[in-house]
Amino acid sequence: MAQPAVSRFPVPRLADMPEDIRARIEKVQEKSGFIPNVFLMLAYRPEEFRAFMAYHDTLMDKPGGLSKAEREMIVVAVSSYNQCQYCVVAHGAILRIRAKNPLIADQIAANFRKADITPKQRAMLEFALKVTQRANEVEEADSAALRDHGFTDDDIWDIAAIAAFFGMSNRMANVTSLRPNEEFYALGRG
C-alpha cells in the first residue's frame, strides 16, 4: 500500500528549501529521529513557515506561569474540539512526554472535563475552549474566575493566545489534510 501524502499541497524537497528552514528541519530531525510533517507542509510557503514557527516558539517555549505540559494541554483540548487529527496526535505525544503521563493526552482529547487534571487546569481548559468556541462572549468575569485559580493576567493572555493560534493551525492542518507521522503514536506511552 502506498504511503499517504503528507499534505494535499506540494511538499518541497529538503534540498530545495531555503537554508534557514532546512537547518531548522534537520535540527528537529536530529533531535527526534524524524521530520514532523507539519514542517514539510509549512515549507511550501517559506515566509509563512518562518512567521508560524516564530509565533509558535514564542507561545510554547517561553517561561511563565503555565508549564510546558499545561501549554500542550491547551493545544490538545482545542485541537480535539476542532477535530484536528494532526495536532491531537502530534501534541498529544508532546504532552505525554512533558507531563510524564502516558494517559493524559488521550483523556484530554476524549473529554478534558473527565481527565485526571487539577481544578486549576480544568479552569484553564474551560477558558481555552470558550476562546475557541465563543471568543465574542469572553468577559472580565472569565478573567476573574481564572485569577481565583491563581492565574495572572499574563497567564490568561497566554491561554487565549495559544487557543487562538492553534485554532488557526488546526484549520490549516485540516485544509491541507496534514497527516500525523506514525512515530507520534507511540511517543511517551511508556
N, C-alpha and C positions, 0 to 999 in steps of 0.2 A: 504494500500500500504506500502510495506517495505521501511524503511529509506535507501537511497543510502549510499554506503560505503564512508567513509572519504577519502580513498585512495585505489589505486589498490594494494598497498603493505600492509603487515600486520601492524596493529596498536597495540602496546603493551598495556596491561592493566596498568592503573596508578600505581597500587600496585607493578607491576613488574619492573617499571622504576628505574634507579639509583636515589638515594636520592636527588642530586642536581637538576636533571631535574624535578623530581616530585615536589620538593619545588617551583621551578620557575613556573611550570604549575599551582599549587594550588594558588600561589600568584596572577597570572593573572586571574584565575577563581574567586577569592575573589573580585578582583577589578572590573571586567567586568560582572560577573554573569554567565559566560560560558567559556568554553575552546575553543579558536580558533583552528580550525582543523589543521592549519599549525604546531602547537606544537605537536599534536598527530602524524602527518605524519613524522615529523623530528625525533621523539623519536625512530623510527625504527632503526636509526643509531646514538647512543648517542654521539660519538666523533664528528660527523658532526653537530649534534644539537648544541653542545657547540660552535664549531667554527662559525657556521652560526649566532647564536644569538650574539656572541661577536662582530662580524663584523657589523651585523645589528644595534646593540645598539651604536656602535662607530659612525656609519654614521648618524643614525636617531635621536639620543638623545643628541648630544653634542651641546654646544653653538657655535655660529658662525654667519657669515653674512647671512646665509639662515635661515629663520624662520622654525619652525617645520611644519607649513602648507605648505610652499614652498617645503620642502623636500617631503612631501606627494604628492604635485602636480607632481613632477618628477616621483614618483612611479606610479601614476595613468596614466600619459601620456605614459610612457614606457610600462606599463602593458597592456594598451589598444592597442598599436601598436603590442605587442607580443601576443595579444589575450589570455591573462591570466585571465580567469574568476575569479579565487580566489582572485588575487591581486587587480583587478579593484574593486571588491565588498568590500573586507576587507579594503583596503587602501582608497577606496572611503569613507567609513564610518569614518575612522580616519580623513581624510581630511575635511569632513563636520563638524566634531566636532572641529578640530583645527582652521579652518577658520571661524567657527561660521556662516556658509553659507550652507543652505540645497540644493542649486543648483549647486555649483561649481564643485563637483566631476562628476556629470553627464555631465556637459558642457565640462570639460576637457577630459573625456573618449570618448565623441562623436566626438569632434573636438576642441582641445585646441586653435586653431587659431581664433575661433569664441567665445571663452569663455570670460566672464566678468573678465578679469585679466589685470594687468598693462602691459605696453610695456616691462618693465624690466622682468617681469615674463614670458612673451611670448618669449623674447630672451633666457631666461634660458631654457625653454622647447624646443625651436628650437635646442639649443645646445645638450640637453639631447637626443633628437631624432636623431641628427646626430651621436652622440656617439653610439646609439643603432643600427642605420641602416648602417652607413658608417664611423666607427671609423678610418679606414685607411686614410680617407680624412681630418681628423681634422688637422688644421694647425694654425700657430700663428695668422692669421687674425681672426680666431674664438675667440681666447682669447682677442684680441684687441677689437673686437666688444662687448664682454661681459664687458670688463673694461670700455668701453664707457657708459655702463649702470650702472656703479658703483660697479661691482663685483670685488673682489680681486682675486689674484692667488689662495688663499686657497678656496674661494667660487667656483672657476672654477674647482679645483680638486674635491671638494665635489659633484658638479653637475655630473661630469664624473663618479666618484666612485659610486654614488647612481644609476645612469643609468646602469652602468656595473654590479653592484651587483644584481639589480633587473632583469636584463636580464637573469642572471643565475637562480635566484629564479623563474622567470616566466617559464623558461624551465623545471625546476624540478616540479613545480606545475602542468604543463601540462602533463609531462611524468607520474606523479603519479595519474593523474585525481583527484587532490585535490578539494574537494567540499567546497564552501563557507558555513559558518554557516548561518542559516536563520536569526539569530539575527542581523547580519551585515546590512541587507537590510533596516531596519528601523532606525538604529542609526543616529543621527544628522539631522533628517529630520524635526524636529520642535516639 
